[in-house]
Amino acid sequence: MTWDEVKELGPLYSIGALDAETMRAIDDFWQDASAEQQREMAEWSELAALLPQALPQTPAPAHLRQHLLNRIAAEAAPVSAATMPSNVLPFTAARRMPSQTSRWLLLAATIALMCTSGYLLWQNRNLTGERDRLLQERGGLLARMTELEGNVDKFVAPSTKVIAMVGDEAPQASAKVFWDTNRQEWVVYVFDLPSLPSDKSYQLWYVTKDAKISAQVFQPDATGRVTLRLRLPKEALAGLAATAVTLEPRGGSPQPTGKFYLKAAI
């Protein structure tokens, strides 16, 4: 028997409303069930134990109660042998059992209540999971907003220089360099570079009066965009005059060998 079958029959199992063979099959499944499955099956049993409390308690009418007490008193009174005819046997009223229809109605109501309770429990779990997911997403958004606010503060600070790189080999391409002169860090936003052949890479350079120093080898995304975060080396700070992006063999080159796709004077 599979877990899905057990879950479907669980409410009936917990109130003993299944045939003996099915009950044994679920008992066998119970022996090898996981901790989570056993916990859920235990919840069914707990719900079944609470069902009698959910049934309406209707008091008996006063006249019916008095009639029943009189009947009991009359039946309990001793009858002497002298007053009882010899050919008459004592009569004891047979106990009236609930009708088959009443039992089925009670069983149907019990099953309906258990199914409703199970559905509400399942819904509660789903809502709890959704709440936790939304709280997690909210935390992520707040962290992202804090990060963005920090970036804005950096970009508008007096110590930040903005360098615009323009397209050379690719006129539609552009880039913005935000240079934090206090920390000597660059954040470079690149836009609209052409897609690369599989054997090529783009390479960003620091250009000084005496050298061309590799900054980073990179691959833009499908839209030609990429964001680079760099800390300027000491050798680049001495006489930094320009920056550029060239097309190089995949993995980069020690010195520029390809065409200039972006460039800017500093």
ZITABEL-V485441 format. One record per residue. N is the residue number from 0. RES is the residue in three letters. SS is DSSP state (H for helix, E for strand, L for the rest). Layout:
n->N res->RES ss->SS
n->N res->RES ss->SS
This chain:
n->0 res->MET ss->L
n->1 res->THR ss->L
n->2 res->TRP ss->H
n->3 res->ASP ss->H
n->4 res->GLU ss->H
n->5 res->VAL ss->H
n->6 res->LYS ss->H
n->7 res->GLU ss->H
n->8 res->LEU ss->H
n->9 res->GLY ss->H
n->10 res->PRO ss->H
n->11 res->LEU ss->H
n->12 res->TYR ss->H
n->13 res->SER ss->H
n->14 res->ILE ss->L
n->15 res->GLY ss->L
n->16 res->ALA ss->L
n->17 res->LEU ss->L
n->18 res->ASP ss->L
n->19 res->ALA ss->H
n->20 res->GLU ss->H
n->21 res->THR ss->H
n->22 res->MET ss->H
n->23 res->ARG ss->H
n->24 res->ALA ss->H
n->25 res->ILE ss->H
n->26 res->ASP ss->H
n->27 res->ASP ss->H
n->28 res->PHE ss->H
n->29 res->TRP ss->H
n->30 res->GLN ss->H
n->31 res->ASP ss->L
n->32 res->ALA ss->L
n->33 res->SER ss->L
n->34 res->ALA ss->H
n->35 res->GLU ss->H
n->36 res->GLN ss->H
n->37 res->GLN ss->H
n->38 res->ARG ss->H
n->39 res->GLU ss->H
n->40 res->MET ss->H
n->41 res->ALA ss->H
n->42 res->GLU ss->H
n->43 res->TRP ss->H
n->44 res->SER ss->H
n->45 res->GLU ss->H
n->46 res->LEU ss->H
n->47 res->ALA ss->H
n->48 res->ALA ss->H
n->49 res->LEU ss->H
n->50 res->LEU ss->H
n->51 res->PRO ss->H
n->52 res->GLN ss->H
n->53 res->ALA ss->H
n->54 res->LEU ss->L
n->55 res->PRO ss->L
n->56 res->GLN ss->L
n->57 res->THR ss->L
n->58 res->PRO ss->L
n->59 res->ALA ss->L
n->60 res->PRO ss->L
n->61 res->ALA ss->H
n->62 res->HIS ss->H
n->63 res->LEU ss->H
n->64 res->ARG ss->H
n->65 res->GLN ss->H
n->66 res->HIS ss->H
n->67 res->LEU ss->H
n->68 res->LEU ss->H
n->69 res->ASN ss->H
n->70 res->ARG ss->H
n->71 res->ILE ss->H
n->72 res->ALA ss->H
n->73 res->ALA ss->H
n->74 res->GLU ss->H
n->75 res->ALA ss->H
n->76 res->ALA ss->L
n->77 res->PRO ss->L
n->78 res->VAL ss->L
n->79 res->SER ss->L
n->80 res->ALA ss->L
n->81 res->ALA ss->L
n->82 res->THR ss->L
n->83 res->MET ss->L
n->84 res->PRO ss->L
n->85 res->SER ss->L
n->86 res->ASN ss->L
n->87 res->VAL ss->L
n->88 res->LEU ss->L
n->89 res->PRO ss->L
n->90 res->PHE ss->L
n->91 res->THR ss->L
n->92 res->ALA ss->L
n->93 res->ALA ss->L
n->94 res->ARG ss->L
n->95 res->ARG ss->L
n->96 res->MET ss->L
n->97 res->PRO ss->L
n->98 res->SER ss->L
n->99 res->GLN ss->H
n->100 res->THR ss->H
n->101 res->SER ss->H
n->102 res->ARG ss->H
n->103 res->TRP ss->H
n->104 res->LEU ss->H
n->105 res->LEU ss->H
n->106 res->LEU ss->H
n->107 res->ALA ss->H
n->108 res->ALA ss->H
n->109 res->THR ss->H
n->110 res->ILE ss->H
n->111 res->ALA ss->H
n->112 res->LEU ss->H
n->113 res->MET ss->H
n->114 res->CYS ss->H
n->115 res->THR ss->H
n->116 res->SER ss->H
n->117 res->GLY ss->H
n->118 res->TYR ss->H
n->119 res->LEU ss->H
n->120 res->LEU ss->H
n->121 res->TRP ss->H
n->122 res->GLN ss->H
n->123 res->ASN ss->H
n->124 res->ARG ss->H
n->125 res->ASN ss->H
n->126 res->LEU ss->H
n->127 res->THR ss->H
n->128 res->GLY ss->H
n->129 res->GLU ss->H
n->130 res->ARG ss->H
n->131 res->ASP ss->H
n->132 res->ARG ss->H
n->133 res->LEU ss->H
n->134 res->LEU ss->H
n->135 res->GLN ss->H
n->136 res->GLU ss->H
n->137 res->ARG ss->H
n->138 res->GLY ss->H
n->139 res->GLY ss->H
n->140 res->LEU ss->H
n->141 res->LEU ss->H
n->142 res->ALA ss->H
n->143 res->ARG ss->H
n->144 res->MET ss->H
n->145 res->THR ss->H
n->146 res->GLU ss->H
n->147 res->LEU ss->H
n->148 res->GLU ss->H
n->149 res->GLY ss->H
n->150 res->ASN ss->H
n->151 res->VAL ss->H
n->152 res->ASP ss->H
n->153 res->LYS ss->H
n->154 res->PHE ss->H
n->155 res->VAL ss->H
n->156 res->ALA ss->L
n->157 res->PRO ss->L
n->158 res->SER ss->L
n->159 res->THR ss->E
n->160 res->LYS ss->E
n->161 res->VAL ss->E
n->162 res->ILE ss->E
n->163 res->ALA ss->E
n->164 res->MET ss->E
n->165 res->VAL ss->E
n->166 res->GLY ss->E
n->167 res->ASP ss->L
n->168 res->GLU ss->L
n->169 res->ALA ss->L
n->170 res->PRO ss->L
n->171 res->GLN ss->L
n->172 res->ALA ss->L
n->173 res->SER ss->E
n->174 res->ALA ss->E
n->175 res->LYS ss->E
n->176 res->VAL ss->E
n->177 res->PHE ss->E
n->178 res->TRP ss->E
n->179 res->ASP ss->E
n->180 res->THR ss->L
n->181 res->ASN ss->L
n->182 res->ARG ss->L
n->183 res->GLN ss->L
n->184 res->GLU ss->E
n->185 res->TRP ss->E
n->186 res->VAL ss->E
n->187 res->VAL ss->E
n->188 res->TYR ss->E
n->189 res->VAL ss->E
n->190 res->PHE ss->E
n->191 res->ASP ss->L
n->192 res->LEU ss->L
n->193 res->PRO ss->L
n->194 res->SER ss->L
n->195 res->LEU ss->L
n->196 res->PRO ss->L
n->197 res->SER ss->L
n->198 res->ASP ss->L
n->199 res->LYS ss->E
n->200 res->SER ss->E
n->201 res->TYR ss->E
n->202 res->GLN ss->E
n->203 res->LEU ss->E
n->204 res->TRP ss->E
n->205 res->TYR ss->E
n->206 res->VAL ss->E
n->207 res->THR ss->E
n->208 res->LYS ss->L
n->209 res->ASP ss->L
n->210 res->ALA ss->L
n->211 res->LYS ss->E
n->212 res->ILE ss->E
n->213 res->SER ss->E
n->214 res->ALA ss->E
n->215 res->GLN ss->E
n->216 res->VAL ss->E
n->217 res->PHE ss->E
n->218 res->GLN ss->L
n->219 res->PRO ss->L
n->220 res->ASP ss->L
n->221 res->ALA ss->L
n->222 res->THR ss->L
n->223 res->GLY ss->L
n->224 res->ARG ss->L
n->225 res->VAL ss->E
n->226 res->THR ss->E
n->227 res->LEU ss->E
n->228 res->ARG ss->E
n->229 res->LEU ss->E
n->230 res->ARG ss->E
n->231 res->LEU ss->L
n->232 res->PRO ss->L
n->233 res->LYS ss->H
n->234 res->GLU ss->H
n->235 res->ALA ss->H
n->236 res->LEU ss->H
n->237 res->ALA ss->L
n->238 res->GLY ss->L
n->239 res->LEU ss->E
n->240 res->ALA ss->E
n->241 res->ALA ss->E
n->242 res->THR ss->E
n->243 res->ALA ss->E
n->244 res->VAL ss->E
n->245 res->THR ss->E
n->246 res->LEU ss->E
n->247 res->GLU ss->E
n->248 res->PRO ss->E
n->249 res->ARG ss->L
n->250 res->GLY ss->L
n->251 res->GLY ss->L
n->252 res->SER ss->L
n->253 res->PRO ss->L
n->254 res->GLN ss->L
n->255 res->PRO ss->L
n->256 res->THR ss->L
n->257 res->GLY ss->L
n->258 res->LYS ss->L
n->259 res->PHE ss->E
n->260 res->TYR ss->E
n->261 res->LEU ss->E
n->262 res->LYS ss->E
n->263 res->ALA ss->E
n->264 res->ALA ss->E
n->265 res->ILE ss->L
